[in-house]
Amino acid sequence: AAAALIKRVAKGFGADLVGVTHFDERWLYTQKFSDLRRREKPQELPPNLPNVIMTAQAMDYDLIRTVPSALSGAATGLGYSHDALVVLSIAQFIRNLGYNAVASMNDTALAIPLAIRAGLGEYGRNGLLITKEFGPRIRLGKIFTNMPLAHDQPIRFGVREFCERCRRCADNCPVKAIPQGAPSAERHNQSN
């Protein structure tokens, strides 16, 4: 009942997709980078936040189609702005109920593994979350909370199988950053 309420509230605040999963320390960033001081500092997520609410907001299809352009950049910026409003509003709603809630976007933890666990989509060859509804054209947000919530399950709708056959993104990547072969844990460069 609580998870259904949070999903209704999240959609009311503008989330296109919402799922819930458990906190997994493997995806938590160990350090937080401060742009102002140009140094790392320890991550400061409060303890005892066992649940993560994942949200996805779709970006405008017509604007994203114009990549690379100022219009596609605007779609990304608008997506991040909308995402911030959504996760901050959900977190405040949860705090008003008496629970702890910490809103997060690209900081604190990796969003894609948590979104997969929350049932929002599958992992694509391009390294992005692929959703049934919007493909990879989304911005992800997360709220860490101690509000008791039922968890969603990962979904499968054929992305992995499709990506194994298609390879279009890998073939068209100008810098060849997307691997051609089957998925693996092999390290191709220092960023993976």
C-alpha positions in Angstrom: 0.0 0.0 0.0 2.8 2.4 0.9 4.7 1.7 -2.4 1.5 2.3 -4.4 1.0 5.6 -2.6 4.5 6.7 -3.3 4.2 5.8 -7.0 0.9 7.8 -7.3 2.6 10.8 -5.6 5.7 10.5 -7.8 3.6 10.4 -10.9 1.6 13.4 -9.6 4.9 15.3 -9.2 5.8 14.4 -12.8 7.7 11.1 -12.8 7.1 9.1 -15.9 8.3 5.8 -14.4 8.7 4.8 -10.7 10.1 1.7 -9.0 11.4 0.6 -5.6 14.4 -1.5 -4.7 16.6 -2.2 -1.8 19.7 -0.2 -1.0 22.8 -2.0 -2.3 26.1 -0.7 -1.0 28.0 -1.9 -4.1 26.5 0.9 -6.1 27.3 3.7 -3.6 30.0 6.1 -4.5 32.8 6.0 -1.9 33.7 9.6 -2.4 31.9 12.8 -3.2 33.8 15.3 -5.5 33.6 18.9 -4.6 33.9 21.1 -7.7 34.6 24.2 -5.6 37.5 22.8 -3.6 38.7 20.4 -6.3 39.0 17.6 -3.8 37.2 14.5 -2.8 35.4 14.1 0.5 33.7 11.1 2.1 30.1 10.2 1.0 27.7 11.5 3.6 24.5 9.4 3.0 22.9 8.8 6.4 22.8 5.2 7.7 19.7 3.0 7.8 18.0 4.0 4.5 17.2 0.5 3.3 15.0 1.5 0.3 15.6 3.3 -2.9 12.8 4.9 -5.0 13.9 5.2 -8.6 12.3 7.6 -11.0 12.7 8.2 -14.7 11.6 11.3 -16.6 11.4 11.1 -20.4 13.2 13.7 -22.5 11.5 15.3 -25.4 11.7 12.9 -28.4 11.7 15.6 -31.1 14.5 17.6 -29.4 16.6 14.5 -28.7 16.4 13.5 -32.4 18.4 16.6 -33.3 21.6 15.5 -31.6 24.2 16.9 -31.8 22.6 20.4 -31.5 21.7 23.1 -29.0 18.1 21.7 -29.1 19.2 18.2 -27.9 21.4 19.9 -25.3 18.3 21.8 -24.1 16.3 18.6 -23.9 19.0 17.2 -21.6 19.1 20.3 -19.4 15.4 20.4 -19.1 15.4 16.7 -18.3 17.8 17.3 -15.4 15.9 20.3 -14.2 12.6 18.4 -14.2 14.3 15.4 -12.5 15.5 17.6 -9.7 12.0 19.0 -9.1 10.5 15.5 -9.0 13.0 13.8 -6.6 13.1 16.8 -4.3 9.3 16.9 -4.1 9.0 13.2 -3.5 11.7 13.3 -0.7 9.8 16.2 1.0 6.5 14.3 0.8 8.2 11.3 2.5 9.8 13.6 5.2 6.3 15.1 5.8 5.1 11.6 6.7 7.8 11.3 9.3 10.4 9.3 7.5 14.0 10.1 6.4 14.4 10.7 2.7 17.5 11.9 0.7 17.0 12.9 -2.9 19.8 12.2 -5.4 20.4 12.5 -9.1 23.8 11.7 -10.6 25.5 11.8 -7.2 25.6 9.4 -4.3 25.2 6.1 -6.2 25.1 4.5 -9.7 21.6 5.0 -11.0 21.4 2.3 -13.7 21.9 -0.8 -11.5 19.4 0.5 -9.0 16.9 1.3 -11.8 17.3 -2.2 -13.2 16.6 -3.7 -9.8 13.6 -1.4 -9.4 12.1 -2.8 -12.6 12.4 0.3 -14.8 14.3 -1.3 -17.7 17.2 -3.4 -18.9 20.9 -2.7 -19.5 21.7 -1.9 -23.2 24.9 -2.4 -25.2 25.3 1.3 -25.2 25.7 1.3 -21.4 22.4 3.0 -20.8 19.1 1.9 -19.2 16.6 0.9 -21.9 13.0 1.3 -20.9 10.0 -0.2 -22.7 8.3 3.1 -22.8 11.1 5.6 -23.8 14.1 3.5 -24.7 17.3 5.3 -23.4 15.7 8.8 -23.6 15.4 9.3 -19.9 16.9 11.0 -16.9 17.1 9.0 -13.7 16.6 10.1 -10.1 16.7 8.4 -6.8 15.4 8.8 -3.2 17.0 6.9 -0.4 14.5 6.4 2.5 13.7 4.4 5.6 10.0 4.4 4.7 8.9 0.8 4.6 8.1 0.0 0.9 7.5 -3.2 -1.1 10.2 -3.8 -3.7 9.7 -4.2 -7.4 11.4 -6.9 -9.4 13.7 -6.5 -12.4 12.0 -6.9 -15.8 13.0 -8.6 -19.0 11.6 -7.6 -22.3 14.4 -8.7 -24.7 16.9 -5.8 -24.7 19.9 -8.1 -24.1 18.9 -10.4 -26.9 18.2 -7.5 -29.2 21.5 -5.8 -28.4 23.4 -9.1 -29.1 21.9 -9.1 -32.7 21.7 -5.4 -33.6 25.0 -3.8 -32.8 23.9 -0.6 -34.6 25.1 1.7 -31.7 28.5 0.0 -31.6 28.9 0.2 -35.4 28.0 3.9 -35.5 29.9 5.1 -32.4 32.5 7.5 -33.9 35.1 6.8 -31.2 34.3 3.0 -31.0 33.6 3.3 -27.3 30.8 0.7 -27.4 32.0 -2.9 -27.5 31.1 -5.2 -30.3 31.2 -8.6 -28.7 29.0 -10.3 -26.0 28.8 -8.5 -22.7 31.7 -9.2 -20.4 33.5 -7.8 -17.4 36.7 -7.4 -19.4 38.3 -4.0 -18.9 38.6 -2.1 -22.2 39.9 1.2 -20.7 40.4 2.9 -17.4 36.8 4.1 -17.3 35.3 0.6 -17.1 
